[in-house]
Amino acid sequence: MKTTLDLDDQLLREAKRNAVATGTSLKAYVEDALRARLLPPPEREAKPFRLELPVVDGTATPAVEVMDRRALYDFLDEAE
């Protein structure tokens, strides 16, 4: 189908330059640009998320016994 578009001069010059650089016609370049903008992206197979945390051997003794709730709350209150 033929149509007439009123394009920005600089935009058209850049499109022509890119079309020549990729070895395609301006028509093919504009069609590809419109397809890329209008068509939904292809469905990609989603990889399951896997969180990998590093294991670090610590040498310092803990500042509080985390199993003692009262001591833990007191420690947190002091940290503020």
C-alpha positions as CSV (number, residue, x, y, z in Angstrom):
1,M,0.0,0.0,0.0
2,K,1.3,3.4,-0.8
3,T,1.0,6.3,1.7
4,T,2.5,9.7,2.3
5,L,4.1,10.6,5.6
6,D,5.4,13.9,6.7
7,L,8.6,13.1,8.6
8,D,11.1,15.2,10.4
9,D,14.0,15.9,8.1
10,Q,16.7,14.8,10.5
11,L,14.8,11.6,11.4
12,L,14.4,10.8,7.7
13,R,18.1,11.4,7.0
14,E,19.1,9.1,9.9
15,A,16.7,6.4,8.8
16,K,18.2,6.6,5.3
17,R,21.7,6.4,6.7
18,N,20.9,3.4,8.8
19,A,19.1,1.7,5.9
20,V,22.2,2.0,3.8
21,A,24.5,0.9,6.6
22,T,22.4,-2.3,7.1
23,G,22.1,-2.9,3.3
24,T,18.3,-2.6,3.2
25,S,16.0,-0.2,1.4
26,L,14.3,2.7,3.3
27,K,11.0,0.9,2.8
28,A,12.2,-2.3,4.4
29,Y,13.9,-0.3,7.2
30,V,10.7,1.6,8.0
31,E,8.6,-1.6,7.9
32,D,11.0,-3.3,10.3
33,A,10.8,-0.3,12.6
34,L,7.0,-0.3,12.6
35,R,6.9,-4.1,13.2
36,A,9.2,-3.7,16.1
37,R,7.1,-1.0,17.6
38,L,3.6,-2.5,16.9
39,L,4.0,-6.3,17.3
40,P,4.1,-7.8,20.8
41,P,7.5,-9.1,21.8
42,P,8.0,-12.8,21.2
43,E,7.3,-15.0,24.2
44,R,10.4,-16.1,25.9
45,E,10.7,-19.2,28.0
46,A,11.0,-17.9,31.6
47,K,13.8,-19.5,33.6
48,P,12.8,-20.3,37.2
49,F,14.3,-17.8,39.6
50,R,17.1,-19.3,41.8
51,L,18.6,-17.2,44.5
52,E,22.1,-18.2,45.4
53,L,23.5,-16.8,48.6
54,P,27.2,-16.9,49.4
55,V,28.2,-19.0,52.5
56,V,30.7,-17.2,54.6
57,D,32.4,-18.6,57.6
58,G,32.3,-16.0,60.4
59,T,34.9,-15.7,63.1
60,A,33.3,-13.1,65.3
61,T,30.9,-14.2,68.1
62,P,27.3,-13.1,67.6
63,A,26.4,-9.8,69.4
64,V,23.2,-11.4,70.7
65,E,21.6,-14.8,71.1
66,V,19.0,-14.7,68.4
67,M,16.9,-17.5,70.0
68,D,16.4,-15.2,73.1
69,R,13.6,-12.9,71.9
70,R,13.9,-10.5,74.8
71,A,17.7,-10.1,74.3
72,L,17.2,-9.7,70.6
73,Y,14.6,-6.9,71.1
74,D,16.8,-5.2,73.6
75,F,19.8,-5.3,71.2
76,L,17.7,-3.9,68.3
77,D,16.3,-1.1,70.6
78,E,19.9,-0.2,71.5
79,A,21.0,-0.1,67.8
80,E,18.5,2.7,67.1
